[in-house]
Amino acid sequence: MHPVAPSHPVLPVLFGVPHLHFVVTAMEVGNSPALAWVDDTHMPTSALIWDRAHNLYFGGDAHNATFNASLRDFVVDNLVAEARQRAFGILKLYAVHDDWLDEIVTFLPDLSVQAHARVLYRLNPSADLSQPPKLPNHMRLVLIDNELLQTPRLTGISAVMQEIEDCWTSPEHFVDQAFGYCIIHDTDGIISWCTAEYFSPGVCGIGIETLQPYQRQGLATITARAFAQHATRLGWQVNWDAWLKNTPSIRVAEKIGFEKVLDYQIGVVVLT
């Protein structure tokens, strides 16, 4: 296996399925962090990408015996070892098709790989997003921009910055190319937020979080709808990816106007 730049033009082709193509394309254009390896630098047919955090992506031919043999020691000795050292807790293994998950169990026999279902939704460009936000007087909806990110004393800003830093190569890239929305509580600071992630021109994913004491109050719907309105005005395609069992997330997506694209399986490794 050989290291290649995430900008290698064949990588998005090897990950040409709806739930991974937009992710890998964001890596290709330099917006999302990634390290990549392939079987052949000139004409790759199999690939591994690591986002330098919790996610590994397997693309192309799953039955490449030479590549798979090299993956066994490399993944365990390097990626899993670093993930343990950095106390990630879990690794998520994404693949272009289920054959990869079968192969992973074979060439990583010492790891317990659990199968979990996820679902991809995509915003209907014709969705009715006109409902105005209804917030109590002690809360306000705010655009996440450079000015907001430059307020380190704002309670909760560190969590928003962490979300951005996990999904972008730099906060500057986020500010220059994307946006988000958050709800600020007069005394508790940022309590709900929604940010663009895995962005390439005209396409993005969506990251959303609401602090536990403020969940089930419709705040996620308000921030996500504001995000969707903004993205629709820009003509963006917006993807919403979630665990299939995450019913609250799916309900918010469907309420706003996201439509299911597909269900798919990933592998999860619990690191001990």
VOGU-3710 file (C-alpha; in Angstrom, 3 decimals, decimal comma):
1> mhpvapshpv> 0,000/0,000/0,000  1,153/3,532/-0,771  0,367/6,913/0,806  -1,205/9,485/-1,504  -2,463/13,027/-1,094  -6,190/13,264/-0,281  -6,419/15,384/-3,447  -5,754/12,321/-5,625  -8,476/12,610/-8,289  -9,381/8,912/-8,251
11> lpvlfgvphl> -10,375/8,819/-4,577  -13,895/10,251/-5,055  -14,398/7,680/-7,832  -13,463/4,815/-5,500  -15,947/6,181/-2,966  -18,721/6,903/-5,448  -21,688/5,975/-3,251  -24,106/8,616/-1,883  -23,115/8,344/1,785  -19,358/8,623/1,128
21> hfvvtamevg> -18,811/10,555/-2,089  -19,520/13,985/-0,555  -17,303/13,154/2,434  -14,317/12,109/0,321  -14,800/15,009/-2,087  -14,541/17,412/0,865  -11,244/15,731/1,722  -10,098/15,952/-1,901  -10,611/19,735/-2,041  -8,762/20,207/1,249
31> nspalawvdd> -11,619/21,170/3,549  -11,778/18,025/5,688  -8,725/16,411/7,324  -7,577/13,116/5,834  -4,702/10,730/5,267  -5,027/8,285/2,367  -3,414/5,072/1,111  -3,981/3,120/-2,114  -2,801/-0,079/-3,755  -1,294/1,714/-6,772
41> thmptsaliw> -0,491/5,414/-6,971  -0,999/5,598/-10,742  -4,124/3,464/-11,181  -5,571/2,781/-7,731  -8,338/0,245/-7,380  -8,531/0,028/-3,561  -8,155/2,732/-0,939  -8,135/3,461/2,781  -8,754/6,941/4,190  -8,424/8,024/7,815
51> drahnlyfgg> -9,888/11,337/8,943  -7,287/11,540/11,742  -10,050/10,964/14,255  -12,741/8,325/14,724  -13,435/7,307/11,116  -11,821/4,922/8,627  -13,105/4,715/5,046  -12,612/1,683/2,787  -13,214/2,170/-0,932  -12,840/0,503/-4,288
61> dahnatfnas> -12,228/-3,242/-4,708  -12,829/-5,114/-1,454  -11,276/-8,329/-2,782  -7,776/-6,991/-3,415  -5,784/-9,693/-1,591  -2,436/-7,888/-1,672  -3,881/-4,599/-0,406  -5,941/-6,314/2,276  -2,934/-8,249/3,536  -0,996/-5,014/3,972
71> lrdfvvdnlv> -3,957/-3,420/5,754  -3,940/-5,930/8,589  -0,705/-4,913/10,319  -0,912/-1,288/9,188  -4,355/-0,634/10,645  -3,639/-2,401/13,932  -0,085/-1,177/14,471  -0,659/2,411/13,375  -4,261/3,617/13,240  -5,765/1,535/16,036
81> aearqrafgi> -2,706/2,124/18,204  -2,946/5,892/17,779  -6,696/5,835/18,366  -6,107/4,018/21,658  -3,341/6,404/22,640  -5,630/9,365/21,981  -8,486/7,664/23,897  -11,005/7,846/21,053  -13,122/5,071/22,583  -14,398/3,810/19,226
91> lklyavhddw> -13,465/3,646/15,559  -16,154/3,739/12,883  -15,423/1,760/9,727  -17,237/3,084/6,638  -17,207/1,159/3,371  -18,565/1,565/-0,138  -20,314/-1,804/0,086  -20,891/-4,649/2,520  -18,218/-6,863/0,930  -15,658/-4,602/2,582
101> ldeivtflpd> -17,169/-5,215/6,022  -16,919/-8,976/5,451  -13,275/-8,603/4,398  -12,447/-6,378/7,383  -13,619/-9,079/9,797  -11,302/-11,499/7,975  -8,120/-9,407/7,877  -8,621/-7,824/11,311  -9,480/-10,963/13,317  -8,153/-9,565/16,591
111> lsvqaharvl> -10,630/-6,680/16,567  -14,275/-7,106/17,491  -16,147/-5,398/14,644  -19,808/-4,758/15,417  -22,299/-4,001/12,639  -24,443/-0,868/13,110  -27,023/0,717/10,823  -26,908/4,330/9,658  -29,135/6,354/7,360  -28,503/9,169/4,894
121> yrlnpsadls> -31,045/11,917/4,279  -30,866/14,752/1,755  -32,703/18,087/1,842  -35,512/18,452/-0,686  -34,728/21,750/-2,479  -38,482/22,438/-2,580  -39,026/21,935/1,157  -41,138/24,563/2,899  -38,691/26,283/5,238  -40,752/29,414/5,815
131> qppklpnhmr> -41,782/28,763/9,415  -40,199/31,551/11,534  -38,232/30,599/14,664  -40,157/30,901/17,930  -37,808/31,379/20,858  -38,358/32,755/24,375  -36,949/36,210/25,050  -33,881/34,834/26,859  -32,744/32,920/23,762  -31,656/34,156/20,341
141> lvlidnellq> -30,732/32,554/17,016  -27,292/33,664/15,779  -25,196/33,035/12,670  -21,924/31,238/13,387  -19,349/33,405/11,663  -15,878/34,751/12,307  -17,122/37,370/14,755  -18,851/34,769/16,922  -15,866/32,411/16,836  -13,664/35,271/18,073
151> tprltgisav> -15,559/35,520/21,389  -13,633/33,092/23,616  -15,474/34,169/26,762  -18,831/33,054/25,370  -19,942/29,949/27,244  -20,114/26,975/24,886  -17,943/28,435/22,135  -15,210/25,856/22,808  -17,609/23,003/21,978  -18,561/24,677/18,699
161> mqeiedcwts> -14,893/25,244/17,872  -14,158/21,583/18,630  -16,910/20,511/16,231  -15,454/22,713/13,502  -11,871/21,597/14,127  -12,911/17,925/13,983  -14,529/18,324/10,559  -12,429/21,040/8,894  -8,729/21,385/8,131  -8,861/24,786/9,822
171> pehfvdqafg> -11,421/27,193/11,323  -10,354/29,666/8,639  -11,576/27,305/5,907  -14,899/27,056/7,705  -15,280/30,831/7,995  -14,233/31,423/4,391  -16,487/28,809/2,808  -19,306/27,835/5,151  -21,457/28,831/8,094  -23,602/27,567/10,920
181> yciihdtdgi> -26,315/28,678/13,308  -26,591/28,484/17,058  -28,989/29,405/19,847  -27,520/31,505/22,630  -29,092/31,522/26,085  -28,706/34,791/28,021  -27,055/33,048/30,970  -25,979/29,602/29,707  -24,358/30,649/26,428  -24,519/28,418/23,351
191> iswctaeyfs> -27,001/25,615/23,991  -27,705/24,342/20,444  -25,748/24,561/17,203  -25,711/23,377/13,613  -22,662/23,646/11,341  -21,650/22,747/7,797  -19,254/19,834/7,554  -17,735/17,783/4,721  -18,068/20,775/2,433  -17,117/20,948/-1,225
201> pgvcgigiet> -18,484/23,544/-3,639  -22,275/23,310/-3,547  -22,451/20,245/-1,290  -22,203/19,749/2,471  -23,095/17,581/5,404  -24,674/18,887/8,573  -23,472/18,579/12,153  -25,981/19,289/14,899  -25,912/19,238/18,695  -28,125/20,402/21,557
211> lqpyqrqgla> -27,017/20,322/25,174  -28,866/17,649/27,141  -30,814/19,980/29,495  -32,300/21,747/26,464  -33,213/18,747/24,346  -36,832/17,989/23,380  -37,653/21,721/23,238  -37,523/22,116/19,461  -34,181/23,927/19,473  -32,484/21,495/17,078
221> titarafaqh> -35,336/22,010/14,634  -34,932/25,788/14,807  -31,160/25,758/14,218  -31,371/23,118/11,484  -34,199/24,926/9,691  -32,213/28,185/9,743  -29,225/26,306/8,339  -31,375/24,704/5,635  -32,861/28,075/4,649  -29,397/29,586/4,273
231> atrlgwqvnw> -28,057/26,600/2,321  -31,089/26,580/0,019  -30,566/30,240/-0,810  -26,999/29,351/-1,799  -28,203/26,412/-3,909  -26,341/23,832/-1,819  -27,141/20,130/-1,607  -27,355/19,287/2,121  -26,805/15,766/3,508  -27,934/14,570/6,944
241> dawlkntpsi> -26,305/11,370/8,214  -27,401/9,650/11,437  -27,528/6,381/13,310  -30,661/4,543/12,226  -31,643/4,152/15,884  -31,323/7,899/16,538  -35,044/8,565/16,249  -34,923/12,188/17,526  -32,359/13,156/14,863  -34,367/11,496/12,109
251> rvaekigfek> -37,573/13,196/13,251  -35,909/16,615/13,077  -34,570/15,890/9,591  -37,933/14,735/8,290  -39,786/17,634/9,924  -37,599/20,150/8,100  -37,863/18,503/4,705  -35,017/16,015/4,411  -35,821/12,827/2,507  -34,256/9,402/2,960
261> vldyqigvvv> -31,622/8,423/0,404  -30,520/5,057/1,809  -29,836/2,888/4,843  -26,363/1,394/5,141  -24,135/-0,573/7,505  -20,861/0,402/9,122  -18,482/-1,451/11,425  -17,774/-0,186/14,929  -14,704/-1,165/16,929  -14,819/-0,462/20,659
271> lt> -11,275/0,295/21,782  -10,166/-1,128/25,105
//
